[in-house]
């Protein structure tokens, strides 16, 4: 039997069982507040947590089928001229675009509200020069799309709203985004699910939907920096994630989705907090260790460069840290001898050496902390 297009109900959904969700609402909000407290204690979160942003881009893209790792992306950025296959390059470009879109949104929210126009701008960045660049970047779809195992709509698992119903559904979604609700996390769960179910673009809907999570948390004032990384939980629980979304469209089961999403926020707030704390602890340790082993006036600049790009070429390191080449080469030699950085590839001729900061990579890529 052919699946019929989803017909979105007006938001908020009528059937939310607020009383049942109260304990989970409370625990998710507490976990998020604890995470925000950790964020506020980090002196420069944009710098120190930048590898986490790239890892979020990696995991969000992996849900859509990319295979590239955090180290793959960082190695490519350290040496874009190193030859890699077309498929790997396409994966990496999608991940870089995701990070670029999220960074653009963070800057934009300093001067404007989150709205559909900004979402379309982010979508345009997300698909630029990547696999989806011919899928109308930044434009709301005017065709029927579907999710299925093959190219036949009659085999579809899910069929989003008909094209003529999309503008009205998005208008309702945007109006609910601007409203006040009894609880922001429940509101966020509804907004995220409804956006993905509307499937307003020809491609990239899941990635934009996940990107909306930290942006809405930030705009609604639940976190002081737009740095909340949800994709690790969703990637780890991918079958349940998709089934909960499908149950909303198929059965109107908003309560099952809300319970799943609140649990995701609580779990991921804890994991994000532990990871951010571990990074801050490592940073403070390096502030004691690196000056001691390098005896250099550039020690702090070197540390900041390591945390911003934990896989790097020697040339990139000198540039990032604004260190003269001779001083920078000595610092890298001292760091290598004290096993603080690891050589991935020795330089030869005009090719720079490639290094990694393994302890930061281990924290960033670790499944659980």
Buried (B, 14 or more C-beta within 10 A) or exposed (E): EEBEBBEBBEBBBEEBEEEEBEEBBEBBBEBBEEBBEBBEEBEEBBEBBBBBBBBBBBBBBBBBEBEBBBBBBBBBBBBEEEEBEEEBBBBBBBBBBBBBBBBBBBEBBEEEEBEBEBBBBBBBBBBBEBBBBEBBBBEBBEEBBBBBEEEEBEEBEBBBBBBEBBBEBBEBBBEBBEEEBEBBBBBBBBBBBBBBBBBBBBBBBBBBBBBBBBBBBBBBEBBEBBBBBBBBBBBBBEEEBBBBBBBBBEEEBBBBBBBBBBBBBBBBBBBBBBBBBBBBEBBEEBEEBBBEBBEBEBBBBBBBBBBBBBBBBBBBBBBBBEBEEEBBBBBBEBBBEEEBBBEBBEEEEEBBBBBBBBBBBEBBBBEEB
